[in-house]
Amino acid sequence: MSSKSLKPIIIAIDGYSSTGKSTMAKALAQKIGYRYVDTGAMYRAVTLLAMQNGFIAADGSVDETSLIAALPATTIDFAVTPAGQRTLLNGSDVEAQIRGMEVSAHVSTIAAIAAVRRDLVDRQRAYGEQKGIVMDGRDIGTTVFPSAELKIFVNAPAAVRATRRFKELTAQGRQTTYEEVLANVEHRDLIDTTRAESPLRRAADAIDLDNSLMTIDEQNDWLIAQYEKAAGRD
């Protein structure tokens, strides 16, 4: 079934950190010709902004007032290049910077700030006005697009996710340990699921996907099948 013969829909992919949400969302969007929005990159970009401006103290506390005041003048966008999609913060390519462990250590704290979430949710909703979009994150199916036609909730044990993330980081030449990555994954899970503003939770109408034992091809085939079912509905 061609995507051109199906109605445009919003696809929301939520789940825990390091489940491969972004990778699968990006592959699905490319396959069906939809726009892909990496909301995790948006929160990472705001985290980098806070770090660059000294809004995060040595003890990890955040100067929320200064950060919130900086948001209206801050632009976050995406650029598609031959090397893949890149995240732009105030016009600068920050893709490599936002993927490091230093940003990972603070991103869940930044993402828990209510005013930050409200600002980015407004930006995310604007992306989806015309539909034909794949968006992944923590609260897409529950807060950003609660009426999305297709909602997927991705999960895998923390140890599995930490192993994947550790392999990814070491392949990039980043210096870290498995123990450090596992601690970061578990820390982010705790903050994501207990924050007051839009906590990570499965939407009642989301389809569960435990991809612990799935190959990339099996996962992609499964996602295409779910998309065709959702987009083919009247």
KAWO-V843683 format. One record per backbone hydrogen bond with DSSP energy under -1.0 kcal/mol. NH is the residue of the N-H (numbers start at 1). CO is the residue of the C=O. E is the energy in kcal/mol with one decimal. If there is no record, write none. Layout:
NH:CO:E ; NH:CO:E
//
This chain:
5:2:-1.2 ; 6:3:-1.1 ; 7:231:-1.4 ; 11:133:-2.5 ; 12:150:-3.0 ; 13:135:-2.7 ; 14:152:-3.0 ; 15:137:-1.0 ; 16:154:-1.3 ; 24:20:-2.4 ; 25:21:-2.8 ; 26:22:-2.6 ; 27:23:-2.1 ; 28:24:-2.3 ; 29:25:-2.5 ; 30:26:-2.2 ; 31:27:-2.1 ; 32:28:-2.3 ; 33:29:-1.1 ; 34:29:-2.1 ; 35:132:-2.1 ; 37:134:-2.5 ; 39:37:-1.1 ; 39:136:-1.4 ; 42:38:-1.0 ; 43:39:-1.9 ; 44:40:-2.1 ; 45:41:-2.3 ; 46:42:-1.9 ; 47:43:-2.0 ; 48:44:-2.5 ; 49:45:-2.3 ; 50:46:-2.3 ; 51:47:-2.2 ; 52:48:-3.0 ; 53:49:-1.6 ; 54:51:-1.2 ; 55:50:-2.9 ; 57:61:-2.9 ; 60:57:-2.1 ; 63:55:-3.2 ; 64:62:-1.7 ; 67:63:-2.1 ; 68:64:-2.9 ; 69:65:-1.8 ; 70:66:-1.2 ; 74:71:-2.0 ; 77:88:-2.1 ; 79:86:-2.5 ; 81:84:-1.6 ; 84:81:-2.3 ; 86:79:-3.2 ; 88:77:-3.1 ; 89:92:-2.8 ; 90:75:-3.0 ; 92:89:-1.9 ; 94:87:-2.5 ; 98:94:-2.4 ; 100:97:-1.0 ; 104:100:-2.1 ; 105:101:-2.1 ; 106:103:-1.4 ; 107:103:-1.8 ; 110:106:-2.2 ; 111:107:-2.8 ; 113:110:-1.6 ; 117:113:-2.3 ; 118:114:-2.5 ; 119:115:-1.9 ; 120:116:-2.4 ; 121:117:-2.9 ; 122:118:-1.9 ; 123:119:-1.5 ; 124:120:-2.6 ; 125:121:-2.6 ; 126:122:-1.5 ; 127:123:-1.3 ; 128:124:-1.0 ; 129:126:-1.0 ; 131:128:-1.5 ; 133:9:-1.5 ; 134:35:-3.1 ; 135:11:-2.7 ; 136:37:-1.6 ; 137:13:-2.1 ; 143:139:-2.6 ; 144:139:-2.2 ; 145:140:-3.7 ; 148:145:-1.9 ; 150:10:-1.6 ; 152:12:-2.9 ; 153:207:-2.7 ; 154:14:-3.2 ; 155:209:-2.3 ; 161:157:-2.3 ; 162:158:-2.7 ; 163:159:-2.0 ; 164:160:-2.0 ; 165:161:-2.4 ; 166:162:-2.8 ; 167:163:-2.2 ; 168:164:-2.2 ; 169:165:-2.5 ; 170:166:-2.6 ; 171:167:-2.0 ; 172:168:-1.0 ; 173:170:-1.3 ; 174:169:-2.5 ; 181:177:-2.1 ; 182:178:-2.9 ; 183:179:-2.3 ; 184:180:-2.0 ; 185:181:-2.5 ; 186:182:-2.5 ; 187:183:-2.2 ; 188:184:-2.6 ; 189:185:-2.3 ; 190:186:-2.0 ; 191:187:-2.2 ; 192:188:-3.0 ; 193:189:-2.0 ; 194:190:-1.1 ; 195:191:-1.4 ; 200:192:-3.1 ; 206:203:-2.0 ; 207:151:-2.8 ; 209:153:-2.6 ; 211:155:-1.1 ; 219:215:-2.4 ; 220:216:-2.6 ; 221:217:-2.5 ; 222:218:-2.2 ; 223:219:-2.3 ; 224:220:-2.3 ; 225:221:-2.0 ; 226:222:-2.0 ; 227:223:-2.5 ; 228:224:-2.6 ; 229:225:-1.8 ; 230:226:-2.3 ; 231:227:-3.1 ; 232:228:-1.0
//
